[in-house]
Every structure is written in C-alpha cells, then in structure tokens.
Amino acid sequence: MSYPVLAQQYALFRDSMYEGVAELPLHGESALTELELQSLWFAGELGSEFTTTCGKRVAVRDFGVWNHAAGPDFTGCAVQTEGGVLKGEIELDPDVRDWERHGHATNPAYERVALHLYLEGPEARAFTRTAGHREVMQVRLSRDMLRDGARPQLLAEARLGRCATPLREMEPARVRSLLEAAAQYRLQRKSAKLQALVKLHGREQAVYQALSAAMGYRNNQRPFTILAQRLPVKKLLKLGALEREALLFGVSGFLESVRYEDTQPDTRAYLRELWSEWWKQREQYTNWLTEVQRPVWRIGGARPGNHPQRRLGALCAMLGKWKGVYAFLKDAKTWSREGFSEALLELEHDYWSGHYTLLANPATKPLALVGGTRVQEILANVCYPLLVPENGKLWADYLELPAMLDNQKVRRAALRLFGEHPEAGSYQKRLYHQQGLLQIYEDYCLEDDSGCAECPFPEKLRGWQFGAV
C-alpha cells in the first residue's frame, strides 16, 4: 500500500492494544545529566508550549543559540506570553534551587533571562528573581514531556515470545504486511521528529544535526548531537577546513585528553596543526570544557573503526564536501540514493583514512570513513524519513533497500517474535523488515512487564489482515 495508509492502520492497531490501560512509570530509569537535559531541550524533544508554575501559557518561538561563554544557557531567545513576545535568555537547571545555589540571583549577566526551566524542586515554592529583583517565569519540565523516541529504553529478554505461535500460523503475505505497516509507522515518527527540528532550526541545520547523530552510532549519538547543536553548520562553513576541524576536536574535548608525548610522529604533526588553530579559539570555549559541560564519550566496547575520534574525523570530511552531500537532501526533487550513497562512501581524510584513534598506530591499509552499513543506517534514519512525506512515491524505493548486515537489536527482536522458525530469515532480508521488527519489539515487548503472559499482542495478531485491524 502507498504511504502513509499502512502507517495509519498500524497506529490504530497499536492504539487498540492498550485501550483503557494506564501507563505505569518505568523503574530504574537513569537520571538525565544537565548536559543531556540541555541537549534534549534544544532539540525540541520536550516541546515548545508550556504552562508556567503560575498557570500562564507560554510558547518558545525561538530557541536561540547555545551559549558557550559564562551566563545563561541559551541566548537570543523569544518567548510568546499572554502579553506579547518577550526576547531574552533561557536558563535550564536540573533543580529550581540551582538558581540561588549558583549565584544567578545576584549576577547581572542573568538580568535578561526570560524563562527559567527546571526538572526538580521542593514542595515549597521557590521563586526565580534577578539581581534587579525582577521575577522570572518558571516552567517545570518532566520526563513525561519527552517524545517517545527520546526516552531511555529498556531491553527485553531475547527469548521466544507467545506471539511466535500466531505469527507462525499467519500467511507470509500477512506477516510482511504487518512488518511493512510497522516500518511505515516507524518512519512516520522519525519524520515527525525531523520536521519538528526543521521548524525549530531550519532544514540545513536539522539535516546536519541528524547526520552528526548518525556518525555517533548508538553509543555516542548524544555527544555528536551536542556538538552539532553547539557548533551549527552555518557557523562551521564560514571557517577554513583546518580552523573548523580544530574547533570540533577542541570543543569535543579530544585535544585536551591526549598527551603529545604518547602519540606517534605522524599524529604529532596532525596535532600541531590542530593546536595551531585551537589555541586561538580555546579561551572563549573554556566553559564547555569543564567536567559538567564536556560531552561524555562512550568508548568501551566500540570497534576500532567506530571510535568517536574517527567518527568525528569522518564528520569533518563530510563538512569539507557539505555542498555536494546536502544537495541531495534540499528537497525530494534533488534526491538520488545512488548519488548520496556515493558521496558518503567516497569521503576521505588525510589523517583519519589511515588511523583509528589519536593514540593508535597507523593502519596497515586505507580505511573507509563511512562504510556501507553506516550509509544504510543514515538512509533509514535520516534520508527517507525526511523525504518520503514530501514524495510518497519514494516509499516504493524504501521497500527495496537491503537489510543492514549486523544489528543486535534486530536479532533480539527476531528471536523474540520468530524463534528458530524456518521462515524467520525471510522476514529480515529488507531494511523495512528490520525496521518493522524493531517497531513491534519496542511497542509490545519493551512495554510488557508480565513476562509475556499478559501481553495483548498475540491475541490481537489474529485480527491483522493486510493492514486491516
């Protein structure tokens, strides 16, 4: 079926599962750090329209710029209030009492704060006032405001589920129809997230931010997103290649963490080039180099080729060819899957095409900066979610995309739904198969806390007939 008919039918099917069932809070959710909270806010993941602690409606019309100097977190913002548009800064704290604890109440730099956001607070009301004794509007944020895709997810056990029996009894065409519908629904949700980002920051920045996150793989998507938010693409493109690269590696914290004497001779030459530019800029970014504000890179368990230093090198190479890469994503009319894929696969870098990290020995042979599997991930998570809503005919092209070579989440989902069934492999040959499996797994397996015993999915499956509930 054409886009978005199946997505709509899957949404109805999904909603019917838990009709009348109240959502319980998840146990064991990890606490959000201040930096993660700031990044989620700036991406619009917490929304843009709120009710203040005084009961007044406000809407953030311009999220401004993420401030790298001392002072409020976001500058140049615009907040729509009942009395008109208020221009100024936005401060975001994990706790409302941080305003007083950090001395903002007596600091003139916070005089123009228009909105104070916070996540936690005491039962007794805590007010936000400036050095000039002006009361600042407050909005209390909560995890419930997060879009579904931004919420931390738990992993269900990789064991055979009760749904395996009805799935085994379904005709292959019905199973494929279900997977296509779930994949279409998944793409539609990703599209909504991208379109919200486009609305907030413009199409080019939204594309750059999404591609940056994709470079981070699963473990480092948030740090790469933070870099893209703090150093927007328009700012970076105004710089020369070396200055741009030095800024990215400097703000990431990678230059600070590497001792010159621990590196190889060719790496020392590369570091000298970066530091020759970074030292000129470093002073104005020292606030982002503190322990609280520095991105947290997850390196343990990563394959050598996926080390975040190398992924950042790939991002620098992509920025060097940005005009050609972005040309395919300006709108659906300019799209070419072959052209876009080739543009990424051909990226090269004088240093990073031959090194895994800043501390590793040179590689024995040239290394691809962006491989075929990474291109597939980008097609699934960025390109088609951005373009299919603009041209529904691209859905047919999406259905032809081959499956990604290796994905632990897909393997877990397939084992849960199909077990060792002989047909299981035939439902993992296409990218849309994998995306559909992931969506079903997240919608039901990850939402069920009864050990599969009370999940409504197995019984509801019998009502699925080529997209009809």
N, C-alpha and C positions, 0 to 999 in steps of 0.2 A: 504494500500500500504506500501511497505517497506521503510525504512529510506535511503536516505533523499529525495525521489521523491516528496512527498507531500509538503515538506518544499520549494523545488524549485518552485513548481507550485503556492504555496501561495505567494512567493516572486514576481512572475510575475503578479499575480492577484493584489497584493498590489501596485506594481510599476505603474500598468496601471491606478490606481485610480487618481493619481495626475500628470500624464504625462503632461509636459508643464506648470505646476503650480509652481510659485516661492514660496519659503518658506519665511514667514514673521517672524521677531523676536517676541518672546513672551513678553508680557508686564507683569510687576510685578514679574520678576524673582528675587529670593533672592540672595543677594551678597554672594559670596563664602568667607569664612574666610581664613586666611592664613594657618591654620591647615588643613582645608578641601582641600585647593588647593595643599598642600604638599602631602596629602594622595592620592589624585587623580593622581598626577604626579607619585608617587612611584608605584602605581598600573598599570601604563602604560595606564591610561584612556585618556591621552592627546596625545598618540602616542609616537614614538621613533625617527622619522625622521623629520627634520625641515629645514627651510631656515632662516639664521641669518638676522639681521637687515641690514647687508652689502650685502645680496644676495647670500651668500655661503651656500652650502648644508652641513648639519651635521647630524650624526646619533648617538644616545646614545647606546653604545654596552653593558655597564654595569651600572646599576642604583646605584650601590654601597650600602652603609649602611646608614640608617637614623641616623644622629649624635645626641647623647643625651647630649653632652657637648657644651661648648661655641665654636663658629666657624661656618663654612659653614654648610648648612642644610644636605647635603649628601656627604659622603666621600668615597674614594676608587672607584671613577667612571672612566669610559673610554668613550671617545667621538671620534668617527670617523670623521675626517675632510678631506678636499681635499688633505692635505699634509701628512696624516697619522693618527695614533691613539694618542690622547692626554689624558694622565692619570692625574687625579687630583680630585678636588671637584666641586660640583654644588651648587649654591645658588639660591633660589627661593623667590622672593619678590612680594607682591601684586602690588607695584608701582616701576618703574625703579629708581625713585629718592630715594628710601629707602636705596640704596647702600651708598649714601652720608649721608643721614639722620642718619643712624645707625652707621656711623663711619667705615664702612668696607674698605673705600679707604685708610685709614691710619693704618689699623690693619694688622700686619704681618701674623696673623692666616688665612687671606684670600688670601695670596700670591699665593697659588696653585689652586685657582678657575679656572676651565677650561671653565665654561659656566654659564652665568647669565641669569636666566629666570625671566620674569615678566609678569603681566597681564595688567597693566595700565601704561600710560605715557603721557607726554605733547606733543604738536605738535612739539616743538623744540627738536632736537635730544639730548639725554642725554647719555654720554659715561660712560662706566664702566672701571675704572682703579684701579690697585692695589697700595700698598704702594711703590712698586718698579717701578711704572709708566708704568706697562705693561697693554695694552688694553685687556680686556676680551670680548670674543664673547658674543653677546646678542641674545636671542630668545624671541620674544613677543608671549605669549600664548593668546588664546581666548576661549570663551565658545564653539564656533563652532567646536573646535578640540575634544570636549568630545564625547566619544562613546554614542550612543543613550541611553543605559541602565544607564548611569551615569548622565544624565541630570535631573535636578529637574522637576517634572511633576505636572501639574495642575489636578484638579479633575472636570470632567464634572458633570452636574446636574444629579441626579438619577431620571430621568423621561423617559417616553416611547418615543422612537425614531421612525423616519419614517421607519427605517429598519424592525420594528416589523411586518409590513404588508406583505412584500415579504417573510420574514422568516416563517411566519405563513402558507403561501401558499406552501412552499417548502416541499418535502417529507422528513420524518425524516432521511432517509439514506443520503440525500444531506446535511442536516444540520450537521449531525455527521461527514461527510466527511470534511466539511468546518472547523469544530472545531478541527478535528484531524490535518488538514493541518496547521492551525494557531498554534496549540500546538507544532507541529514538527518544524515549523519555529522559535517559541519562544525558544525551546530547542537548536536549532542550534545557535542562537545568544548567548545564555548563554554559550554554548560550546566554541564559538569563544573567548569570554571574558576569560574563564578559561584557554584555550590553550595559549592565549597571556600572562597570568600570569605565566603559566608553563615555557614558553620561557624566561621570564624575571628573575624568581627567583627559578626555579626548581619545580618539581612535588610535593614534600612533603610540601614545604612552600606554594605553591599555594593551596593545599588541606587544610592545616591548616588555611590559611587566609580566605578561603571560609567558612569553618566550624565555625570559630570565628565570622564572619559576621552573619552567621545564628543564632548563640547564642544571637545576639543582637536584634533579632526580627526586626520589621520595624523601630521603633523609634531610636534604638541605633546601627544600623549596622555600621555606620561610626566610632564611637568611638571604637568599637570592632575591626574594620579593622585597625585602627591606632595602637592599642595595638599589634596586630599581626605583623604589619609592623615594629614597633619599637623593639619588642622583638621576633625575629624569632624563629621558633620551634627548630632548631638545638641548639641555644643558651640555650633555656629553658630546653631541655632534658639533658643537661650536668650538670644541677643543681639538688640538692636534692629536694624532694617534698615540704618541708616547705620553703626552700630558693626560689624556683620557685613561690610558692603561694604568698610569701611576696613581691617578685618583681612585680608580676602582680597587686596585690592590692595596692602596693605603687605607681607605675607609673600611675595607673588609677586615683589616687587622692583620693580614698575612705578612706585610712587610715588618711589622713590629715583632712578630713571633719567630722570625728566622734570624739566627746569628750568622753573620757574614762568614766567620771562620769555619762554620760547619758545612759550607757549600762547596760544590765543585767549581773549577776555574770558569767554565762557560756560564754557570749560574751566577758567579760573582760579577761577570761582565753585564749580565742581564739586570742584576740587582742595582748595579751602579747607575745604569740608565734610568731605572725607575726612581731611585732615590734622588737623582739629579733634578727630577721634576717634583717629586713628592715633598721634599723638604721645604719648597717654596710655598706649598699649599697647606702643609700639615697643621700649622698653628690655628687656622680657622676651623679645623675639624676635630680638635682635641676632645671636645665634649662627646663625640661619637666613639672615641677610643677608650673611654672609661669602661670599667668592668660591667656596669649596669647597661650601658648603651651599645656595647660592642656586640655584633652578631655572634651567636653561638653556633659554631660549625660542628657537625656530627661526622667524625672521620672514621671511627671504629667500624669495622666490618665492610667498609666500602672497597670495591675492586680498585686496583691501582689506576685504571683509566677513568674512573669516576670520582677521583679525589676532587674536592671542591676547588682547589687551586687550579687544577687543569680545566675544570668546567668554567672557571672564571676567565681563563685564557681563551677558551672557545667563545665565550661571550664577547670578549674584546675583539676577536677575529670577526665575529658576526657584525659588530658595530662598524668595523672597517669596511664592510660590504653592505651596510644597512640599506642604502638606497635600493639596491637590487633585491634584497630579501623582502623589504617592506612593500615593494611594488606589487608583489603577488597578493598582498592582503589588504590593499587600499579599499577594494570593494570586490564583490563576486565576479564582476566583469573581467577583472585582470587576473583571475585565479588560474593557475596551471599547477597541477600536482607534480608533474614531472619537473617543471621549471623550479618550483620551490624546493623540492627534494634535492635536486642537483645543486642548487645554491648553497644548501647546508652541507651536503656531503663533500663539496669541493673546498670548504673553508680550510685555510692553512695559517700557521703562525710560525715565525722564525724560531721561537724557543719552544712553545708548547706542542708543536708537532713532533718533537723529539724527546719530551720529558714528561714524567708522571707527576712529580712534585718538585718543589724548590730544593728539597734535600736529597732527592733520589739521583742515582747515576743516570747518565743519558741512556735512552732506549737504544736497542741494537738495530732497530729499523723504524722507518717513519710510522707515526700513529695517526689514525683518523681522529680529528677533533670532534666530529659528530658522526656517529655510526647509524646504520640503517634502523636499528631498534629505537634509537632516540628520535629519529625522524618520524617513525610510526607513532610514537607517544605524542609528539607535537601535532601530528595530523589529527589524532583522536581528541586531544585535549585543548587545542588552540584553533587550528585552521578550520576544521569542519564545524565546530560549534559556533565560530564567528560567521561563517559564510553560508551554511545551509539555510538559516532563516531568511537570508537575502535572496537566495535562489534555491527553491525546493528541489529542483532537478538534480542538484548535487548530492541528494540523498542516495540516488542510484549509484553514483560514483563511490560514495562512502561504503556502500554494501559490498563493493568489490575489493576493498582493502584487505590484504592478507593479515593473518594474526601475527602478533608480536611473538618473537622467538621464546622468550622466557619471562614468566610473570608469576611470582609466588602466590599473589592474591588469587589469580585466575585458577591456579592449580588447586588451591584450598577450596574455592567455590565449586569447581567441577567435581571434586571428591565428595563434597557435601551433598550435591544435587544428583550426581550420577553414579558415584562409586566406581566400580570396575565394569560397568555396563559396556558391552561391545560397541555401542553407538556413541559412547561418550566422546571419543576423539573427533567424530564428525561434527560435533557441536562446538569445536574450538578451532576450526580452520580459518575463520574470518575474524577480522577485528571486531565486527559488530557482535559476533558470538561472544567474544571475551567481554565486551562492554556490557552486554545483556546479562551475562553471568554475574558480573560484579554488582550490577544494579540490584538484581534479585537477591543476591547474598547480603547486600547491605540493608535492603528493605525488610527482609524477613529473618535471616539467620542472626544478624547483628542486633536486631530489635527484640529477639525472643530470649527470655530468661527462664524458660521452663525446661531447658534441656531437650527441646524439640517436641515435647509431649503435648503442649497446648498451642503450638503454632497453627494458625488457621490456613496457612498456605497449602498444605497437602490436600485438604478437602476442597478448597476453592479452585484448585487446578482443574478439576473435572468440568468446571463451567467455562474454561477458556476454549474458544473455538475460532481460530483465525482472526484474533483480535477482538472478538466479541465476548463480553462478560456474561 
